[in-house]
């Protein structure tokens, strides 16, 4: 829920190619939606995941925790494509140098 009490704007759509999940997330990732993002990246036999967060507008500590859990689950097969707000939160939290964080625009 946001500060006004209205439902948050959130969606996470997942597709699996081979053994890699690609999850496109949009809207607000917070304590009420972070687990849904995590679950979207861990289903259907995935052995790796790409999180496309370019449409994420809000990212809190629960979302950071979900990222860390995913990085632990997929130590060599995880990447995050951040939006500017996500990158700012990861910078502040000291996670901006993690190997799973895509720097610049993905190619």
N, C-alpha and C positions, 0 to 999 in steps of 0.2 A: 504494500500500500504506500502511496506517496503521502506527502504532508497534508494534502487536502482530503485524504481518506478515499480517493477514487482509486480504481484498479490501476495497477502499473501497466505501462506499455511494454510488453515483453513477448518475444517469440524465439524459439530455437528450433530450426529445422535441420535434420540430420540425413546424410546419405552415406552409404558405405560402398567403397570401391575396393575390391580385394579385401584386405584386412584393415583398411584405414577409414576412419569416420571423418567426414567433413561436416562441421556444424556451423551454420550461419545464424548468428545471434543478433537480435535487434532490440532496442529499447533499454530498459533499466534492469541491471543485474544487481540484485540485493538479497537480503536474507530470505525473502519470499520466493525468489526465482533462481538463486544460485544452484540449488540442487537439481533443478530441471535442466540447467545448462550442463551440469556434470553428468547426469543420466543420459542426456542426448549424445554425449561423447563416449559413453562406455557400453552401449548396447550392441547387439547384433554381431558378436564375436570380434569386435575391433581390437587390433593390437597396436594401434597408433591413432592419433587424432590431430586434426587441424581445426582450430577455432578461429573463425572469421568474425572478429568483433568490430569491424569497421562501422557498423550501424548502431553500436552501443553508445547511449547517451549518459549513463550513470553506472558507476562501478564501485561497490563498497567492500568492506573487509570480508564479508561472506563470499563475495565473488573472488577475491584474492585467495581465500582458503580453497575454493573449488579449483582454481588454477594450480595451486601447489599440489593438491591431491592428484590432479591429472598428470602433472609433471612427474610425480612419484610413480604413478601407474604405468606411464609410458616414458621411461627415462631416456630412451634413444629415438623415440618416434612421436614427438609432440611439438607443435608449433602454434603460436598465437599471432594473429594479425590484428593489431590494436587500432582502435579509433584514437583521436586526439585525447578525449577524456580518459580513456583507459590508460593510454601511455602516461598521462600526467599522474594518475593514481599509482601506477607501477614505478614511476620515477620517485615519487614521494616515499613510497614504501621500501625503496632500495632494491627493487626487482628488475630494474631497467637493463641490467647487463646479463640477464639469464639467457642461456643459449637457445631456449625455446621461443624467445621473443623476436619476431621478424623486425628488423631495422629498416626503415624506409618503406617504400611501396613494394609489395611482392611482385616478382617478375614472372 
